[in-house]
Amino acid sequence: MLFVLGGIGVQKAAEHWTAAVPATKAGVPEVAFGVLVVVAAIGSVLVLAGIALRRASLRPVPSVAGGWGHIRRPIYRACAITALTATAC
């Protein structure tokens, strides 16, 4: 949730910083936001690459051995927290 709130702050600052900063001093904020976009894109690619690498080694949860029963509550809890976070924003 803290990352979501931080992202909202950065997004709002990105929308309105040109009105608050004089044109003569806009060079540094322009570079900062450009670097932020590049780093965010690199981070996104790395996360997707990690998911792709990890996905290859995942096996389905064996339902015969009661595997789903062990992880059902944490999965439901994670889904509920994700839904709450999405609706709060």
Backbone hydrogen bonds, N-H to C=O, Kabsch-Sander energy under -0.5 kcal/mol:
donor,donor_aa,acceptor,acceptor_aa,energy
5,L,1,M,-2.6
6,G,2,L,-2.5
7,G,3,F,-2.4
8,I,4,V,-2.2
9,G,5,L,-2.1
10,V,6,G,-2.4
11,Q,7,G,-2.4
12,K,8,I,-2.4
13,A,9,G,-2.3
14,A,10,V,-2.4
15,E,11,Q,-1.5
16,H,12,K,-1.6
17,W,13,A,-1.6
19,A,16,H,-0.8
20,A,16,H,-0.9
21,V,17,W,-1.7
25,K,22,P,-1.5
26,A,23,A,-1.1
30,E,26,A,-1.9
31,V,27,G,-2.1
32,A,28,V,-2.6
33,F,29,P,-2.6
34,G,30,E,-2.0
35,V,31,V,-2.7
36,L,32,A,-2.3
37,V,33,F,-2.1
38,V,34,G,-2.1
39,V,35,V,-2.8
40,A,36,L,-2.3
41,A,37,V,-2.2
42,I,38,V,-2.4
43,G,39,V,-2.6
44,S,40,A,-2.3
45,V,41,A,-2.2
46,L,42,I,-2.4
47,V,43,G,-2.3
48,L,44,S,-2.4
49,A,45,V,-2.4
50,G,46,L,-2.3
51,I,47,V,-2.3
52,A,48,L,-2.4
53,L,49,A,-2.4
54,R,50,G,-2.4
55,R,51,I,-2.5
56,A,52,A,-1.0
57,S,54,R,-1.1
58,L,54,R,-0.6
58,L,55,R,-1.0
63,S,61,V,-0.6
66,G,63,S,-1.0
67,G,62,P,-2.0
70,H,66,G,-1.0
70,H,67,G,-0.6
71,I,67,G,-1.1
72,R,68,W,-1.7
75,I,71,I,-2.1
76,Y,72,R,-2.6
77,R,73,R,-2.8
78,A,74,P,-2.4
79,C,75,I,-2.2
80,A,76,Y,-2.4
81,I,77,R,-2.4
82,T,78,A,-2.2
83,A,79,C,-2.4
84,L,80,A,-2.4
85,T,81,I,-2.4
86,A,82,T,-2.4
87,T,83,A,-2.2
88,A,84,L,-1.9
89,C,85,T,-1.1
